Amino acid sequence: MSFIKRFIKRYRIELIIGIILALVLSKIITSTVFYVALVPSESMKNTLLIGDRVLVSKNISELEVGKIYIFYHNDTLLIKRLIAVPGDHVKIDGDDVYINNKKLDEPYVSSSMDDDKKIKLDIIVPEDKYFFLGDNRNNSLDARYWDEPFIDKDDIDGRAVRIIMPIYRKSVLN
């Protein structure tokens, strides 16, 4: 076999091995470290828009109020903002959200709620449960409307850390 044929054969084998390793490494990273999620609805408008792609970190040992998380609710993957943690007293009166009797400052909320969507809610978040709301309160089917308004920690899949697409919207999510 000529040198060129041996070189091409070796190159093909190395290329195939490289592709397989890249695929395996990609699978390991996306199942244990981070992944990219597509925003499917307006529920987080203006923070996140339909079609935005966000980088999601699976490192969520400590959940932080005010951060955006991806979680399962009734077998559907949702993206919302964490409002309250176990033991918190949540009171909602129309547009106003109170946690432990302190009104939340929510500059991320896109607009005031329509009168027909304003609700009153007064609950305490149980142990190992979390309470989430969308930023677009007029158009977010969130904990205010669920039969069971809390999410188990085991159902939280990750934290949205930054918008990566479209390029002109790239930013870190605080």
N, C-alpha and C positions, 0 to 999 in steps of 0.2 A: 504494500500500500504506500502510495506516495506521501510525502510530508504534508502536502496541502490537504489531501483526503483525511489523514489522521487528525490534522488541526481542526478541520471542519467538524469531524465526528466528535472530537473532544469538546469543541465549542458548543455544539448542540446539547451534549450531555450536561455540561456545566450550566447552560442556559435553562434547561428543563429543571435541573436541581435548584437553581436560583429562583425560578418561578414557584416551584412547590414550596420552598422555604419561605418565600414572601407571603404566599397564601396562608400557610400554617401560622406564621408570625402575626399576620393580619387578623386571623381568627382568634388567636390568643389575646391580642391587644383589645379587640372590640368586645370580647366576652368578659374581660377582667379589668380593663383600665378605662377606656373611653369608647364612645361611638358617636356617629352623627345622626341627628334626628331632624325630620322635616316638620315644620309647624303647619298643621292642617286647617286651623280655624282662626277667627278673629278674637278669640277669648282673651288673648294677651296683648291686644292692640293698645297702645302704640309701642310698647316695649318690643314685642315680637309681631311680625306681620305674616300673613298667609304666604307660604313658600320659603320663608327664611329657613336656613339650615343652621342648627345649633350644635356645638360640640358639647357632649354630655359626659361628665366625669362620673364613673361608678364608685369613686372613693367618697362615701357618704357616711363615715362613722359618726360624725357630729352634724346634725341638721341645724341650719341657721334660719331663724325667722327673717323674712324679707327676701330670701333667695328663691330662685325658680327651680322647680324640680319636675321630673318626669316620673309618673307613677301609674299603676294600674287601678282602675275603678270599674268594677263589673266587666273584667276582661278587656277593657279598652284602655289603651295607652293615652294618658292626658298630660298636658303641661300647664302648670299653674304655680302661683306664688304661695309659699308657706306663710301662713298668717299666725298660727298658734300651735303650741306644743303641749304635751301632756301636763295637765294640771291648770292650764290657762283658762280663765273665765272669758268667754267671747260673747260680746253683746253687739248686735247689729241693729241700728235704728235708721232705716232709709239709706242715705249715703254714708252715714257715720259708722265706723267700726271701732269698737273699744276692746282692748285686751287688758284684763285685770283693772278695769275702771279707768284706763288711760286711753284717750282717743289717739288712734294711729294717724301719723302724718303719712299720707300716701300720695306723693307727687306723681307716681307712676300710673295712677288711675286715670283712664283716658277721658272720662266725662262724668257728669252727674247723672244719676239714674233717672229714667223715666218714672213718673209717678206710679204707673200701673205695675212697675217691677220692684218698687221699694217694699222691703219686708222688715219684720222685726224678728229677732232671734236672740235667745239668751241661753247659753249652754256652757258646760265645762268639758274641756277635752279630756277624755279618759286616758288612763295609763296605756302606753305603747300605741297611741293614736295621734294623728296629726290633722290639722284643719287647713284647707287650701281654698283660695279664691283666685279667679281670673282678674286681670287688670282692667279689662273692658267689661265693667259690671253690667252694662246693658245687654251684652251679648256673650255671656259666659254661663254655661250650664255647669255650675260648681257646687260646693258644699252647701250653699244656701238652699238648694233645690233637691238635693239627694235625700232619699229615705234614710240612709245612714250617712251623716255628714262627715264622718271621719275616715281617714286612711290608715291602715296598719303600716308600721315601719317596714315590714317584709314586702309590702307592695310598692315601695318607693325604689325606682330603678336607678336613678342618678340625678345629678344636679347640672342644669344647663349653665355652662361657664362662659360661653362666648358665641356670638353670631359669626359664622364663617362664610356664609353665602346669603345673599349676593354680596359681591366684593364691596360695593359702595356702602353697605350697611355693616361691614365688619366692625365689631366692638365687643368689649368685655361686658358681661352681664353682672351688675353689682346687686 
